Amino acid sequence: MRRNKKLAKIIATATIVTTVMATAVTAYGSAAPDGSTKAETTAAAANGVYDAWKSTWSTLSTDWTQVSMTPGSSEAEMNFAWYSTDGKDTAFKYGKMADLSDAVQVQINQSAAQTGYKSNKVSLKNLEAGTTYYYQVEGKSIESFTTGDASDFSFIFVGDPQIGSSNSEKAKKPEDIAKPSFAKAQYEAVLSDSFNWANTLNQAYTKTNGKASFVLSAGDQIQTNAKKVQSTTVSEMEYSGYLSPSLLKKLPVATTVGNHDADNANYLYHFNIPNMSDLGSNSIVGGDYSFTYGNALFIMLNTQDTNVAEHKEFIKNAKMANQDCKWTIVTLHQDIYGSAEHSNEPEIVNLRYSLVPIFEEYGVDVVLTGHDHAYTRSQLLTDGGVKKITYTDDEYDEQFDKDIDAGENPASVYVSPANIKTDTTDTAEQTYLEYLNSIMDKEAVNALTKDQSVAVNPDGILYMTAGSSSGSKYYDLVARKQEYVAARWQEDVPTYSVIDMDETSFTINTYRTDTNEAIDSSFTIVKSADKAALSDEIARLEALNLSSDAYTEESWNIYQAALEGAKQVVNRAEATTKEMENALTALKTAYQSLTAVAAESQTETSNEDVQTADAANPWAYALTGGLCLILAGGSAVVKRRKLQ
């Protein structure tokens, strides 16, 4: 079985039958091999770059003392953590001068970590927006970070760096790590995976024009499970690789506990988590936590703890404490609405039906997940209901292995085989297919928002599953695309998402790292807007002093038409809320679609659908197959990338 060891059984509103009928063991061939990206083969490694990294890694590989940054409780705080050696003093200072001539020493909270090391943690508070701060851990270089504008910000969403997972010698028992070949294989795997991880972060940060406020990881920072190999130190090299990107010296990461993180206190030693609760704790790496940024509440769940009642309690408390937040974004590791090899597992599906009613009760807007190492964007889903899945993991595993059998000499594929046919007469196979059909959740798809690229005040929740951010391991998409899927992608290339948020909108775009091209169309959620919001958006965009020379004529004309249409709406005393929402949606979409002149040559005409809008009506409507902007003051042409 090539999939990860599963969660403990979920005991909540869903039920799993634990009695399995004894059956004869059937021999199968092999599943298609999990892919990975070797750093030395990438364009980023060319011109001696990877050779230079090899030299750097020879020193960093044994350095457990690298500093990590984590978002604080709010945008006005920043958290730090690092190891120091027993018997050696350590200190932390920060200031606004590059030479730290104005430095302030900060009190350190210190605790025991690995044998011979201490874990040090610092929280900076009352930070000013739009300000560059410099900091230094004693014995290390001066670094800096810049606080952003929390009313209009971007963050980077990634899944499963899982540094070290490209190691072909997977360690599953203590004797595995005792082999000299394992040490060599782990060194080379972490060397490769951490290079790719840094490249992904660099590309993502560049895509935000250097304005990202933080990174959000959906879990599995590293590979080696301590419980399996009975050693807490083996993963320290992997943490060294994870923390090695220079970008992480100025950009914090909000981490989620994944199944590869959960059995080792190293996670708590290396990260200074804000607002951590005992609720949702698995007694090793802590429980759920939350932080705010602007008017967005981020709730991070440790679903390696299966006490769903505790997760509900934490979500309720976080919402009560942050009632002014307009957005609620939940992150957990398991892909409860994914579309690759983990997505149909009964344990994952039961977690879905346990958590979704809670998310809906407390007004969650977006759920960000990982675990599946393949990209999926759901439809907007609502009222899927609580189901009792009586299909067991063991029953599922037997049929799944048969379904994905790729033969004696399997080649790498992107979509799993579907060996079990719909006309099968085998009772067990029929039950398997019935189970898959029952968890498509097509009744949960919000018909009013299906296939739109912009959704205004939707009732449903958006579920995103990130692909691999390091290329350390990929899973194939399941052969039978679920009804709840709006878009999915797997081509064994690292991916990342950029999420832009402001007072009224959430927009996500996702890219591949080899070409830096989008792998899906942009998707935006717009909250209810009033005249003040529309006026503020017009003022914000005009204050940017954008120049027509910087953008293609077509995209600039669309933007200008949207801007003029918005002004007409805001100046009409009788304009309705719906009209203002439409004008705001049109304006945001046009602004997001501005195409820089330098980027025009990269656009593939074959991947575009051109629609001409009627100029007679001043409002924006979302049409099936694309967004049609119908704006006062002129005709508009809207281009959108088709889903592949």
C-alpha positions as CSV (number, residue, x, y, z in Angstrom):
1,M,0.0,0.0,0.0
2,R,1.7,3.2,-1.1
3,R,-0.6,5.7,0.6
4,N,0.1,7.2,4.0
5,K,-0.8,5.5,7.3
6,K,-4.3,6.7,8.1
7,L,-5.8,8.7,10.9
8,A,-7.2,7.1,14.0
9,K,-10.9,6.2,13.4
10,I,-13.2,9.2,13.5
11,I,-15.7,9.0,16.3
12,A,-18.3,11.7,15.6
13,T,-21.5,12.2,13.7
14,A,-20.3,9.7,11.0
15,T,-20.0,5.9,11.7
16,I,-17.6,3.4,10.4
17,V,-18.4,-0.3,10.6
18,T,-15.4,-2.1,12.0
19,T,-16.3,-5.7,11.3
20,V,-14.8,-6.9,8.0
21,M,-15.8,-10.2,6.4
22,A,-12.9,-12.6,5.9
23,T,-11.9,-12.8,2.3
24,A,-9.2,-14.5,0.3
25,V,-6.1,-12.3,-0.3
26,T,-5.9,-11.4,-4.0
27,A,-2.6,-10.7,-5.6
28,Y,-2.4,-7.5,-7.7
29,G,0.4,-5.9,-9.8
30,S,1.6,-2.5,-8.9
31,A,0.1,1.0,-8.7
32,A,1.7,3.6,-10.9
33,P,4.8,5.0,-9.1
34,D,4.5,8.2,-7.2
35,G,6.3,10.9,-9.1
36,S,8.8,13.5,-7.8
37,T,10.7,16.4,-9.2
38,K,14.5,16.1,-9.0
39,A,15.9,19.6,-8.5
40,E,18.9,19.1,-10.7
41,T,16.6,18.6,-13.8
42,T,14.7,21.9,-13.3
43,A,15.4,25.2,-15.1
44,A,16.0,26.9,-11.7
45,A,19.1,24.6,-11.2
46,A,20.9,25.7,-14.4
47,N,24.0,27.9,-14.7
48,G,25.6,26.5,-11.6
49,V,22.8,27.5,-9.2
50,Y,22.3,23.9,-8.0
51,D,26.0,23.3,-7.6
52,A,26.2,26.4,-5.4
53,W,23.2,25.1,-3.4
54,K,25.0,21.8,-2.9
55,S,27.9,23.6,-1.3
56,T,25.6,25.6,0.9
57,W,23.7,22.5,2.0
58,S,26.8,20.8,3.1
59,T,26.9,23.2,6.0
60,L,23.2,23.8,6.5
61,S,22.3,20.1,6.7
62,T,23.6,19.9,10.2
63,D,22.5,23.3,11.4
64,W,19.4,22.9,13.6
65,T,19.5,26.5,14.8
66,Q,17.9,28.3,11.9
67,V,15.3,30.9,12.8
68,S,11.6,30.5,11.9
69,M,9.0,33.2,11.6
70,T,5.3,32.7,12.2
71,P,2.4,35.2,12.1
72,G,1.5,36.7,15.5
73,S,-2.0,36.9,16.9
74,S,-2.7,39.8,14.5
75,E,-1.0,41.8,11.8
76,A,0.6,44.0,14.5
77,E,2.6,41.0,15.8
78,M,5.4,38.7,14.6
79,N,6.6,35.4,16.2
80,F,10.0,33.8,16.1
81,A,11.6,30.5,17.2
82,W,15.0,29.0,17.0
83,Y,17.3,26.4,18.6
84,S,20.3,27.3,20.7
85,T,23.0,25.0,22.0
86,D,22.9,24.1,25.7
87,G,25.5,26.1,27.7
88,K,25.6,29.0,25.1
89,D,23.9,32.3,25.7
90,T,21.4,33.5,23.1
91,A,19.7,36.9,22.5
92,F,17.2,38.6,20.2
93,K,17.1,42.3,19.3
94,Y,15.2,44.4,16.8
95,G,14.7,47.9,15.6
96,K,14.0,50.2,12.6
97,M,17.6,51.0,11.8
98,A,19.4,48.7,9.4
99,D,22.5,48.6,11.6
100,L,20.3,48.0,14.7
101,S,21.8,51.1,16.3
102,D,18.3,51.6,17.9
103,A,18.0,48.0,18.9
104,V,15.7,46.8,21.7
105,Q,16.5,43.5,23.4
106,V,13.5,41.2,23.7
107,Q,12.8,38.7,26.4
108,I,13.1,35.1,25.3
109,N,10.9,32.2,26.4
110,Q,13.2,29.2,26.6
111,S,12.4,25.5,27.0
112,A,14.1,22.2,26.6
113,A,14.2,20.8,23.0
114,Q,16.4,18.0,21.6
115,T,19.2,16.7,23.8
116,G,21.8,19.4,23.8
117,Y,19.5,22.2,22.6
118,K,17.0,24.7,23.8
119,S,14.0,26.0,22.0
120,N,13.8,29.9,22.1
121,K,10.7,31.9,21.3
122,V,10.0,35.6,20.9
123,S,6.9,37.6,20.1
124,L,7.1,41.1,18.8
125,K,4.0,43.3,19.5
126,N,2.6,46.7,18.5
127,L,4.3,46.7,15.1
128,E,3.5,49.6,12.8
129,A,1.9,48.9,9.4
130,G,4.0,49.6,6.3
131,T,7.3,49.5,8.3
132,T,10.5,47.7,7.8
133,Y,12.0,46.1,11.0
134,Y,15.4,44.6,11.4
135,Y,16.2,41.8,13.8
136,Q,19.1,39.6,14.9
137,V,19.5,36.4,16.8
138,E,22.9,36.5,18.6
139,G,25.6,34.9,16.4
140,K,23.5,35.3,13.2
141,S,23.2,37.9,10.4
142,I,20.9,40.9,10.7
143,E,17.6,40.1,8.8
144,S,14.5,42.2,8.1
145,F,10.8,42.0,7.5
146,T,8.2,44.6,6.4
147,T,4.7,44.8,7.8
148,G,1.9,45.3,5.2
149,D,-1.4,46.9,4.8
150,A,-4.0,44.5,6.4
151,S,-6.9,46.1,4.6
152,D,-5.6,44.9,1.2
153,F,-3.1,42.0,1.3
154,S,-1.9,38.9,-0.3
155,F,-0.7,35.6,1.0
156,I,0.8,32.4,-0.5
157,F,-1.0,29.1,0.0
158,V,1.0,25.9,-0.4
159,G,0.6,22.2,0.3
160,D,2.8,19.4,1.6
161,P,6.4,20.6,1.3
162,Q,7.2,17.2,3.0
163,I,10.9,17.8,2.8
164,G,12.7,14.4,2.4
165,S,9.8,12.6,0.8
166,S,11.6,12.1,-2.5
167,N,13.8,9.6,-0.6
168,S,13.2,6.2,-2.2
169,E,14.3,4.5,1.0
170,K,11.2,5.3,3.1
171,A,11.9,4.7,6.8
172,K,9.2,2.6,8.3
173,K,11.0,0.9,11.2
174,P,14.1,1.7,13.4
175,E,16.4,-0.6,11.4
176,D,15.7,1.4,8.2
177,I,17.4,4.5,9.5
178,A,20.4,2.5,10.7
179,K,21.4,1.7,7.1
180,P,24.2,3.8,5.7
181,S,22.3,3.9,2.4
182,F,19.4,5.6,4.2
183,A,21.5,8.4,5.5
184,K,22.9,9.1,2.0
185,A,19.5,8.9,0.4
186,Q,17.9,11.2,3.0
187,Y,20.7,13.8,2.5
188,E,20.3,13.8,-1.3
189,A,16.5,13.9,-1.0
190,V,16.4,16.8,1.4
191,L,19.0,18.6,-0.8
192,S,16.7,18.3,-3.8
193,D,13.4,18.9,-2.0
194,S,14.6,22.0,-0.1
195,F,15.9,23.5,-3.3
196,N,12.6,23.1,-5.0
197,W,10.8,24.4,-1.9
198,A,12.9,27.6,-2.0
199,N,12.2,28.0,-5.7
200,T,8.5,27.7,-5.3
201,L,8.5,30.3,-2.5
202,N,10.6,32.6,-4.6
203,Q,8.3,32.4,-7.6
204,A,5.2,32.8,-5.5
205,Y,6.7,35.9,-3.7
206,T,7.6,37.4,-7.1
207,K,4.1,36.7,-8.4
208,T,2.8,38.9,-5.5
209,N,5.3,41.7,-6.5
210,G,7.0,41.2,-3.2
211,K,3.9,42.1,-1.3
212,A,2.9,38.8,0.3
213,S,2.3,39.1,4.0
214,F,2.8,35.5,4.9
215,V,2.8,31.9,3.7
216,L,0.1,29.5,4.7
217,S,1.0,25.8,4.6
218,A,-1.6,23.0,4.7
219,G,0.7,20.7,6.6
220,D,3.4,18.0,6.3
221,Q,6.4,20.3,6.6
222,I,8.7,17.2,6.7
223,Q,8.7,13.5,5.9
224,T,10.1,11.2,8.6
225,N,7.6,10.0,11.2
226,A,9.3,9.7,14.7
227,K,7.0,6.9,15.8
228,K,7.9,4.6,12.9
229,V,11.6,4.9,13.3
230,Q,11.5,5.5,17.1
231,S,13.8,8.5,16.9
232,T,12.8,12.2,17.2
233,T,16.1,13.5,15.7
234,V,16.0,12.0,12.2
235,S,13.6,14.7,10.9
236,E,15.9,17.5,12.1
237,M,17.8,17.4,8.8
238,E,14.4,17.8,7.1
239,Y,13.5,20.8,9.3
240,S,16.9,22.3,8.3
241,G,15.9,22.0,4.7
242,Y,12.5,23.3,5.3
243,L,13.8,26.4,7.1
244,S,16.7,27.0,4.7
245,P,15.0,29.3,2.0
246,S,16.4,32.8,2.5
247,L,12.9,34.2,1.9
248,L,11.7,32.7,5.1
249,K,14.0,35.1,7.0
250,K,11.6,37.9,6.1
251,L,8.3,36.1,5.4
252,P,6.4,34.1,8.2
253,V,4.7,30.8,7.6
254,A,1.4,29.8,9.3
255,T,1.9,26.0,9.5
256,T,-0.8,23.3,9.8
257,V,-0.2,20.0,11.5
258,G,0.0,17.2,9.0
259,N,0.2,13.4,9.7
260,H,4.0,13.6,9.1
261,D,4.3,16.4,11.7
262,A,2.0,15.1,14.4
263,D,4.1,12.5,16.3
264,N,7.1,14.7,17.0
265,A,7.5,17.6,19.3
266,N,10.1,19.1,16.9
267,Y,7.2,20.8,15.3
268,L,6.5,22.8,18.6
269,Y,10.3,23.4,19.1
270,H,10.7,25.0,15.7
271,F,7.5,27.1,15.4
272,N,6.1,29.8,17.7
273,I,2.4,29.3,17.2
274,P,0.0,32.1,18.2
275,N,-3.1,31.6,20.3
276,M,-2.6,27.8,20.6
277,S,-5.3,26.0,22.4
278,D,-5.5,22.7,24.2
279,L,-8.7,22.0,22.2
280,G,-7.8,19.7,19.3
281,S,-4.5,18.7,20.9
282,N,-3.0,15.3,20.2
283,S,-0.8,15.9,23.3
284,I,2.4,16.1,21.2
285,V,2.3,19.1,18.9
286,G,-0.5,21.2,20.5
287,G,-4.0,21.9,19.4
288,D,-5.9,24.3,17.2
289,Y,-4.9,27.9,16.8
290,S,-6.0,31.1,15.2
291,F,-4.8,34.5,14.1
292,T,-6.3,37.5,12.4
293,Y,-5.1,39.6,9.6
294,G,-7.1,42.7,8.8
295,N,-10.8,41.6,8.8
296,A,-9.9,37.9,8.1
297,L,-10.0,35.2,10.8
298,F,-7.7,32.3,10.1
299,I,-8.5,29.1,12.0
300,M,-5.9,26.3,11.9
301,L,-7.1,22.9,12.9
302,N,-5.0,20.0,14.1
303,T,-7.2,17.2,12.6
304,Q,-4.6,14.6,13.6
305,D,-6.7,14.8,16.8
306,T,-10.1,13.3,15.9
307,N,-12.2,14.9,18.6
308,V,-14.5,16.8,16.4
309,A,-16.4,18.2,19.4
310,E,-13.2,20.0,20.5
311,H,-12.7,21.4,17.0
312,K,-16.2,22.7,17.1
313,E,-15.6,24.3,20.5
314,F,-12.5,26.0,19.2
315,I,-14.2,27.4,16.1
316,K,-17.1,28.7,18.2
317,N,-14.7,30.4,20.6
318,A,-12.6,31.9,17.8
319,K,-15.6,33.3,16.1
320,M,-17.0,34.8,19.3
321,A,-13.7,36.5,20.1
322,N,-13.4,38.0,16.6
323,Q,-16.9,39.0,15.7
324,D,-15.7,42.0,13.7
325,C,-13.9,39.8,11.2
326,K,-15.8,39.6,7.9
327,W,-13.9,36.5,6.5
328,T,-13.4,33.1,8.1
329,I,-10.8,30.8,6.5
330,V,-10.2,27.4,8.0
331,T,-7.1,25.3,7.2
332,L,-6.7,21.6,8.0
333,H,-4.4,19.0,6.5
334,Q,-6.8,16.3,5.1
335,D,-8.4,17.0,1.7
336,I,-12.0,16.5,2.7
337,Y,-13.0,17.6,-0.8
338,G,-10.0,16.6,-2.9
339,S,-9.7,14.6,-6.0
340,A,-6.5,12.4,-5.8
341,E,-5.8,9.2,-4.1
342,H,-6.6,10.1,-0.5
343,S,-9.9,11.9,-1.4
344,N,-12.2,8.8,-1.4
345,E,-10.9,7.1,1.6
346,P,-13.7,6.4,4.2
347,E,-11.7,8.0,7.0
348,I,-11.3,11.2,4.9
349,V,-15.0,11.2,3.9
350,N,-16.2,10.6,7.5
351,L,-14.0,13.6,8.6
352,R,-15.8,15.6,5.9
353,Y,-19.2,14.8,7.1
354,S,-18.2,15.5,10.7
355,L,-16.7,18.9,10.0
356,V,-18.8,20.4,7.2
357,P,-21.9,21.0,9.3
358,I,-19.7,22.8,11.8
359,F,-18.2,25.0,9.1
360,E,-21.6,25.8,7.8
361,E,-23.0,26.6,11.2
362,Y,-20.2,29.1,12.0
363,G,-20.1,30.8,8.6
364,V,-16.8,29.6,7.2
365,D,-16.1,31.1,3.7
366,V,-13.1,29.0,2.5
367,V,-11.4,25.7,3.6
368,L,-7.8,25.2,2.6
369,T,-6.4,21.7,2.7
370,G,-3.5,19.5,1.5
371,H,-2.6,15.8,2.0
372,D,-3.4,14.8,-1.6
373,H,-0.4,16.3,-3.4
374,A,-2.7,17.3,-6.3
375,Y,-4.6,20.5,-7.0
376,T,-8.4,20.6,-6.6
377,R,-10.9,23.5,-6.5
378,S,-14.4,22.6,-5.5
379,Q,-17.6,24.0,-6.6
380,L,-19.3,26.2,-3.9
381,L,-20.9,23.6,-1.7
382,T,-23.7,24.0,0.8
383,D,-25.9,21.8,2.9
384,G,-24.3,18.5,2.0
385,G,-25.8,16.9,5.0
386,V,-24.5,14.5,7.6
387,K,-24.0,11.0,6.2
388,K,-23.2,7.7,7.8
389,I,-20.6,5.9,5.8
390,T,-20.6,2.2,6.7
391,Y,-18.0,1.3,4.1
392,T,-14.8,0.4,5.9
393,D,-11.3,1.4,5.1
394,D,-10.2,-2.2,4.7
395,E,-13.0,-2.9,2.2
396,Y,-12.2,0.3,0.3
397,D,-8.4,-0.4,0.3
398,E,-8.9,-3.9,-1.3
399,Q,-11.0,-2.6,-4.2
400,F,-9.0,0.6,-4.6
401,D,-5.8,-1.4,-5.0
402,K,-7.5,-3.4,-7.7
403,D,-8.9,-0.3,-9.4
404,I,-5.5,1.4,-9.7
405,D,-3.5,-1.7,-10.6
406,A,-1.1,-0.5,-13.3
407,G,0.4,-3.9,-14.3
408,E,3.8,-5.5,-13.9
409,N,5.9,-2.6,-15.2
410,P,3.9,0.5,-14.3
411,A,4.7,3.8,-15.9
412,S,4.1,7.2,-14.3
413,V,0.6,8.6,-15.0
414,Y,-1.4,11.6,-13.8
415,V,-4.8,10.0,-13.5
416,S,-5.3,6.6,-11.9
417,P,-6.5,3.6,-14.0
418,A,-10.2,2.6,-13.6
419,N,-9.9,-1.2,-13.8
420,I,-13.3,-1.8,-12.1
421,K,-15.9,-1.2,-14.8
422,T,-19.4,0.1,-14.3
423,D,-21.0,-3.1,-15.7
424,T,-19.1,-5.4,-13.2
425,T,-21.1,-8.3,-11.8
426,D,-18.8,-8.7,-8.8
427,T,-20.7,-7.8,-5.7
428,A,-17.7,-6.3,-3.9
429,E,-16.9,-4.2,-6.9
430,Q,-20.5,-3.0,-7.2
431,T,-20.5,-1.9,-3.6
432,Y,-17.2,0.0,-4.2
433,L,-18.7,1.9,-7.2
434,E,-21.9,2.6,-5.2
435,Y,-19.8,4.0,-2.4
436,L,-17.9,6.3,-4.8
437,N,-21.1,7.5,-6.4
438,S,-22.6,8.2,-2.9
439,I,-19.8,10.6,-1.9
440,M,-19.8,12.7,-5.1
441,D,-22.0,15.1,-3.1
442,K,-23.6,16.5,-6.3
443,E,-26.6,17.6,-4.2
444,A,-24.3,20.0,-2.3
445,V,-23.2,21.9,-5.4
446,N,-24.6,25.4,-5.3
447,A,-26.3,25.7,-8.7
448,L,-26.4,29.5,-8.5
449,T,-22.6,29.7,-8.5
450,K,-21.6,26.7,-10.5
451,D,-19.0,27.5,-13.2
452,Q,-18.7,31.1,-12.3
453,S,-15.4,32.9,-11.9
454,V,-16.9,35.5,-9.5
455,A,-19.5,34.7,-6.8
456,V,-21.3,37.4,-5.0
457,N,-22.6,36.6,-1.5
458,P,-22.6,32.9,-2.1
459,D,-24.2,30.6,0.4
460,G,-21.7,27.8,-0.2
461,I,-18.2,27.1,1.0
462,L,-15.1,27.0,-1.3
463,Y,-12.8,24.0,-0.6
464,M,-9.2,24.2,-2.0
465,T,-6.7,21.4,-2.0
466,A,-3.1,22.4,-2.7
467,G,-0.7,20.4,-4.8
468,S,2.9,19.6,-3.8
469,S,4.9,22.7,-3.2
470,S,8.3,21.0,-3.3
471,G,7.7,18.2,-5.8
472,S,8.9,15.7,-3.2
473,K,5.9,13.4,-4.0
474,Y,2.8,13.5,-6.2
475,Y,-0.4,11.4,-6.1
476,D,-2.5,10.6,-9.2
477,L,-5.9,12.0,-9.6
478,V,-8.7,9.5,-9.2
479,A,-10.2,8.2,-12.4
480,R,-13.7,9.2,-11.7
481,K,-13.8,13.0,-11.2
482,Q,-16.2,13.9,-8.4
483,E,-19.3,16.0,-9.0
484,Y,-18.1,18.5,-6.4
485,V,-15.0,19.3,-8.4
486,A,-14.9,22.5,-10.3
487,A,-11.2,22.1,-11.5
488,R,-8.3,19.8,-10.8
489,W,-4.8,19.4,-12.0
490,Q,-1.8,17.1,-11.8
491,E,1.2,17.1,-14.1
492,D,3.9,16.3,-11.5
493,V,5.1,19.9,-11.2
494,P,5.2,21.9,-8.0
495,T,2.4,24.4,-7.6
496,Y,1.5,27.3,-5.4
497,S,-1.5,29.6,-5.0
498,V,-1.6,33.4,-4.5
499,I,-4.6,34.7,-2.5
500,D,-5.5,38.3,-2.6
501,M,-7.9,39.7,0.0
502,D,-9.4,43.1,0.8
503,E,-12.4,44.3,2.7
504,T,-14.9,42.7,0.2
505,S,-13.1,40.1,-1.9
506,F,-11.2,36.9,-1.8
507,T,-9.4,35.9,-5.0
508,I,-7.3,32.8,-5.6
509,N,-4.9,32.1,-8.5
510,T,-2.8,28.9,-8.8
511,Y,0.4,28.4,-10.8
512,R,2.9,25.8,-11.9
513,T,6.6,26.5,-11.1
514,D,8.2,25.2,-14.3
515,T,6.5,27.9,-16.6
516,N,4.9,30.1,-13.9
517,E,1.6,29.8,-15.8
518,A,-1.8,29.5,-14.3
519,I,-3.2,26.0,-14.0
520,D,-6.8,27.1,-13.3
521,S,-8.9,30.2,-13.9
522,S,-9.0,32.9,-11.3
523,F,-11.8,32.6,-8.8
524,T,-13.2,35.4,-6.7
525,I,-15.7,35.6,-3.8
526,V,-17.3,39.0,-3.2
527,K,-19.0,39.8,0.0
528,S,-22.0,42.1,0.2
529,A,-21.0,45.6,-0.8
530,D,-22.6,48.9,0.0
531,K,-22.0,52.3,-1.5
532,A,-19.2,53.1,0.9
533,A,-17.3,49.9,-0.2
534,L,-17.8,50.8,-3.9
535,S,-16.7,54.4,-3.3
536,D,-13.6,53.2,-1.4
537,E,-12.7,50.8,-4.2
538,I,-12.9,53.5,-6.8
539,A,-10.8,55.8,-4.6
540,R,-8.2,53.1,-3.9
541,L,-7.8,52.3,-7.6
542,E,-7.6,55.9,-8.7
543,A,-4.9,56.5,-6.0
544,L,-2.8,53.9,-7.7
545,N,-2.3,56.3,-10.7
546,L,-2.2,53.4,-13.2
547,S,-0.8,54.3,-16.6
548,S,-2.4,53.0,-19.8
549,D,1.1,52.6,-21.3
550,A,1.8,49.7,-18.8
551,Y,-1.1,47.5,-20.0
552,T,-2.5,46.1,-23.1
553,E,-5.0,48.3,-24.9
554,E,-7.7,45.7,-24.6
555,S,-7.4,45.1,-20.8
556,W,-7.0,48.8,-20.2
557,N,-10.2,49.6,-22.1
558,I,-12.1,47.0,-20.1
559,Y,-10.8,48.4,-16.8
560,Q,-11.7,52.0,-17.8
561,A,-15.2,50.9,-18.8
562,A,-15.6,49.2,-15.5
563,L,-14.3,52.2,-13.6
564,E,-16.7,54.6,-15.3
565,G,-19.6,52.2,-14.9
566,A,-18.8,52.0,-11.1
567,K,-18.8,55.8,-10.9
568,Q,-22.2,56.0,-12.5
569,V,-23.6,53.5,-10.1
570,V,-22.1,55.2,-7.0
571,N,-23.5,58.6,-8.1
572,R,-27.0,57.3,-8.6
573,A,-29.0,57.9,-5.3
574,E,-31.5,55.2,-6.3
575,A,-28.9,52.5,-7.0
576,T,-29.8,49.2,-5.4
577,T,-27.6,47.0,-3.3
578,K,-27.5,44.5,-6.1
579,E,-26.5,47.1,-8.6
580,M,-23.6,48.2,-6.3
581,E,-22.6,44.5,-5.9
582,N,-22.5,44.0,-9.6
583,A,-20.5,47.2,-10.2
584,L,-18.0,46.3,-7.5
585,T,-17.7,42.8,-9.0
586,A,-17.1,44.1,-12.5
587,L,-14.5,46.6,-11.2
588,K,-12.6,44.1,-9.2
589,T,-12.6,41.6,-12.1
590,A,-11.4,44.2,-14.6
591,Y,-8.6,45.4,-12.3
592,Q,-7.5,41.8,-11.6
593,S,-7.5,41.1,-15.4
594,L,-5.2,44.0,-16.3
595,T,-2.5,42.5,-18.5
596,A,1.0,44.0,-18.4
597,V,2.4,44.8,-21.8
598,A,5.4,42.5,-21.2
599,A,3.1,39.6,-20.4
600,E,1.0,39.9,-23.5
601,S,3.4,37.8,-25.6
602,Q,3.0,34.9,-23.1
603,T,-0.8,34.7,-23.6
604,E,-1.8,31.7,-25.6
605,T,-4.7,32.6,-27.8
606,S,-5.7,29.0,-28.1
607,N,-6.5,29.0,-24.4
608,E,-8.8,32.0,-24.5
609,D,-12.5,32.5,-24.9
610,V,-13.4,35.9,-26.1
611,Q,-16.9,37.2,-25.3
612,T,-18.3,40.6,-26.3
613,A,-20.6,42.4,-23.9
614,D,-23.6,44.4,-24.7
615,A,-23.0,48.1,-23.8
616,A,-26.6,48.9,-23.3
617,N,-26.9,47.7,-19.7
618,P,-24.7,49.1,-16.9
619,W,-24.5,46.0,-14.7
620,A,-22.4,42.9,-14.4
621,Y,-23.8,39.4,-14.6
622,A,-22.1,36.1,-14.1
623,L,-22.9,33.8,-17.0
624,T,-22.4,30.1,-17.4
625,G,-19.0,29.5,-19.0
626,G,-17.5,32.9,-18.1
627,L,-18.0,36.4,-16.7
628,C,-19.7,38.8,-19.0
629,L,-19.2,42.4,-18.0
630,I,-22.0,44.6,-19.2
631,L,-21.0,48.1,-18.4
632,A,-22.4,51.6,-19.0
633,G,-20.2,53.8,-21.1
634,G,-19.0,51.4,-23.8
635,S,-18.6,47.9,-25.1
636,A,-16.3,45.6,-23.3
637,V,-14.5,42.4,-24.3
638,V,-13.8,39.9,-21.6
639,K,-11.1,37.2,-22.0
640,R,-10.8,34.2,-19.7
641,R,-8.7,31.1,-19.6
642,K,-10.6,27.9,-20.3
643,L,-10.3,25.1,-17.9
644,Q,-8.2,22.3,-19.3
